């Protein structure tokens, strides 16, 4: 027994994922046939059945049969689904078949490359977007800057930073944290601090980036001072914060402070990875 693709998609408003998954085994999904259905049906299916390759490939086959594989929002979902499962070749084939990729599709492909540690490909795609006059948004900058940070590509990284500043993307925490981390990893902690201080809003990732930068440069007292300021601003520390602080205490010989930090970790029920 099993539901057809169409019935599954129609029933998503009142069926939980687990119920749908039980009601539609992979064999049923693989052999189901849909024709002349609106793209939204396939979008719903990809949302519900993106956890296994056989499901994604089967839905992809139905999308091709309906001649809608180049619709950007479907292509974007397919790229994300394949990338999440680690099948970058399949993701890139979908991407490459779209003659005029838009920003969201390019970002999905960049995100896939980044997730699978294909940093050079992220950089290449960023350059392609620039040469093809494809709009670059804040998420494009984040993906590209993370790749440049890993690759130690200061030239392209600075180009992205200048673009982010020009468009004021750096004022947003998700971009600002990447800019801070780029400067930290490039050995420009003072510049990273200037960026940090100029941000109107900072999330825990921003704080972690600057605290980690001080620890990296063996400026342990400064790292502790930033932690105290972070707590004073009402930002809840994460495991990454506490790991950096424990390292600062351990390497600087601040044993009493280290014990206090450890107690704080326990109080927050915050697990620090070894």
FENDA-V551371 format. One record per residue. RES is the residue in one letter. SS is DSSP state (@ for helix, = for strand, . for the rest). Layout:
BEGIN
[[RES	SS] [RES	SS]]
END
This chain:
BEGIN
[[X	.] [X	.] [X	.] [X	.] [X	@] [X	@] [X	@] [X	@] [X	@] [X	@] [X	@] [X	@] [X	@] [X	.] [X	.] [X	.] [X	@] [X	@] [X	@] [X	@] [X	@] [X	@] [X	@] [X	.] [X	.] [X	@] [X	@] [X	@] [X	@] [X	@] [X	@] [X	.] [X	.] [X	.] [X	.] [X	.] [X	.] [X	.] [X	@] [X	@] [X	@] [X	@] [X	@] [X	@] [X	@] [X	@] [X	@] [X	@] [X	.] [X	.] [X	.] [X	.] [X	@] [X	@] [X	@] [X	@] [X	@] [X	@] [X	@] [X	@] [X	@] [X	@] [X	@] [X	@] [X	@] [X	.] [X	.] [X	.] [X	.] [X	.] [X	.] [X	@] [X	@] [X	@] [X	@] [X	@] [X	@] [X	@] [X	@] [X	@] [X	@] [X	@] [X	@] [X	@] [X	.] [X	.] [X	.] [X	@] [X	@] [X	@] [X	@] [X	@] [X	@] [X	@] [X	@] [X	@] [X	.] [X	.] [X	.] [X	.] [X	.] [X	.] [X	@] [X	@] [X	@] [X	@] [X	@] [X	@] [X	@] [X	@] [X	@] [X	@] [X	@] [X	@] [X	@] [X	.] [X	.] [X	.] [X	@] [X	@] [X	@] [X	@] [X	@] [X	@] [X	@] [X	@] [X	@] [X	@] [X	@] [X	@] [X	@] [X	.] [X	.] [X	.] [X	.] [X	.] [X	.] [X	@] [X	@] [X	@] [X	@] [X	@] [X	@] [X	@] [X	@] [X	@] [X	@] [X	@] [X	@] [X	@] [X	@] [X	.] [X	.] [X	@] [X	@] [X	@] [X	@] [X	@] [X	@] [X	@] [X	@] [X	@] [X	@] [X	@] [X	@] [X	@] [X	.] [X	.] [X	@] [X	@] [X	@] [X	.] [X	@] [X	@] [X	@] [X	@] [X	@] [X	@] [X	@] [X	@] [X	@] [X	@] [X	@] [X	@] [X	@] [X	.] [X	.] [X	.] [X	@] [X	@] [X	@] [X	@] [X	@] [X	@] [X	@] [X	@] [X	@] [X	.] [X	.] [X	.] [X	.] [X	.] [X	.] [X	@] [X	@] [X	@] [X	@] [X	@] [X	@] [X	@] [X	@] [X	@] [X	@] [X	@] [X	@] [X	@] [X	.] [X	.] [X	.] [X	@] [X	@] [X	@] [X	@] [X	@] [X	@] [X	@] [X	@] [X	@] [X	@] [X	@] [X	@] [X	@] [X	.] [X	.] [X	.] [X	.] [X	.] [X	.] [X	@] [X	@] [X	@] [X	@] [X	@] [X	@] [X	@] [X	@] [X	@] [X	@] [X	@] [X	@] [X	@] [X	@] [X	.] [X	.] [X	@] [X	@] [X	@] [X	@] [X	@] [X	@] [X	@] [X	@] [X	@] [X	@] [X	@] [X	@] [X	@] [X	.] [X	.] [X	.] [X	.] [X	.] [X	.] [X	.]]
END
